Amino acid sequence: MTVGQYEQLKLENQFCFPLYAASRLVTRMYQPLLDDLDITYPQYLILLVLWEQEESGVMELGEKLMLASNTLTPLLKRMESKGIVSRVRSGADERKVRISLTDKGKEMEKLACQIPEALASKAGNRFPLDRILKMRDELNAFLNEFKDT
């Protein structure tokens, strides 16, 4: 192995590690706020989609969140057992399931409105909002470019 190849394998030179570590850190920052709603971060992402659309098919939800059906289904079942969403099989095609918010799920949106502001205040002066928005835009551009690969 050449020195250049060795350097490429150092953790500090990897593109993937800061993304992985940042994702874990962001999830940890959200969790205390989500504990008040008794939901996990992936369940919060599901709710964000449903608050925009009211209902969705499981496949469409999975595509939007980039989650496989076998990951999404247990999350949705737990949310259904908590009375947050309802799952209804299509009469025309039993394989298709529609997900919609219950009244409780709709009410949770009011409580969740405080989350973005609470996170922004946590970041404070250490990482200003304009930098966060710029990073979000860069990550979205990256995702849009490579999501189908």
N, C-alpha and C positions, 0 to 999 in steps of 0.2 A: 504494500500500500504506500502510495506517495504521500508526502507531507500535505499536498493540496487536498488529496482525498480524505486524509485524516481530519484536516481542518473542517471539511464539509460535514463531517459526522459529529462535530461538537454540538452539544445541546444549544449553546449560546448562538450558534450560526443557523439554527433551524428557523424556518418561517412558521412552522406549525406550532411550536411550543408556546410562543407568546399569545397566539390565538386561543389555544387550549387553556392556558393559565388565566388569561383575561376572562374567558367564558366562565370558568369556575368562580373567579372573583366576583364577577357581576351577579352570578346566581346567588352567591353568599350575601351580597349586598341587598338583594331583593328579599331574601327569605324571611327576615324579621318582619317586614311589611306584609308579606303574604301569610305569615302565621296568623295575623289578625283575621284573615279571611278563611283560614283553615284550608289553604290550597298550596300546592307545590308550584315551582316555577313553570314546568311544562303545562300544568293545568291553567296557569295564568295566561300563557300564550294561546291556549285554546279559547279561553274567554275573550281575549283581545279580538280574535277573529270573529267570534260569535256576537260580540257587542257591535261589530260593524255590520254583520250580515243577518243577524237574527237566527238563521239556520244554515246548515251546510251538510253535504254528503260527507261520509267518512273519507272517501277517496280525495275529494276536493280539499278537505281540511288537511289531510296528510300531505298533499302537494304543496299547499300554501306554507305549511310549517316544516316541510322537508322531513317528515316523520313517516316511517313505514307503518302499515296497518297493524302489524303485530306489536308495535310500540304504542300506537294510539289507542287501540281497543281497550287495554287494561286501564288506561288513564280515564277514558270516557265511562267505563263501567264504574270506577270509583266515584267519578263526578255524578253519575246517575244515582248511585247509592246515597250520596249526600244531598240529593234533591236539587242539584245545580243545573243539570241538563236532562233532557229526555231523549231516548233513542227509539226510533220507530222504523221497523222494516218496511220496505216498499211492498205494496200489494202486488205490483206488476213483476217485481224481481226481488225475491227473498234475499239475494246476496247484497242488495243495496240497503244501507241504513242511513236515515236522515237524523241529524243531531240538531236539537233546538234548545234554547234557553227556557228554563222554568221561570216562574215569577221570582224565585229566590236568586237564580242566576242573573236576572235582569237587575234586581236590587243591588247585587254585589258591585255593579258598575259604579254606583254612587260612592261606595266606600273606596273603590280602587282609584278614583280620580285623584286622590292625594298622593299616590305612589310616585308618579314622575317628579313632582315637586319635592317630595321627601328625598328622593335619590339625588336630585340636583343640589339640594342643600347639603347632603352628605359629601358630595364631591367638592363643594365650596370653591375656595381659591386654589386648591391643589390641582384641580383639573377643570378649567372654566368651560362653560356651556358651549362656546364657539368651537373649542377643540373637540368636545364630545360629538357635536353635530358634524364636524368635518370628518371625524373618524367613522361615524355611522354612514355617511355618504360614501366614503371610500370602501367600507366593508360591503355595502349594498352593491356598489359597482363590481366588486370582486365576485360576489355571489351571482349577480346577473350574468357575468361573463362565463362562469364555470359551473353553474348549477346543473347543467345537463350532461356534464362529463362523468 
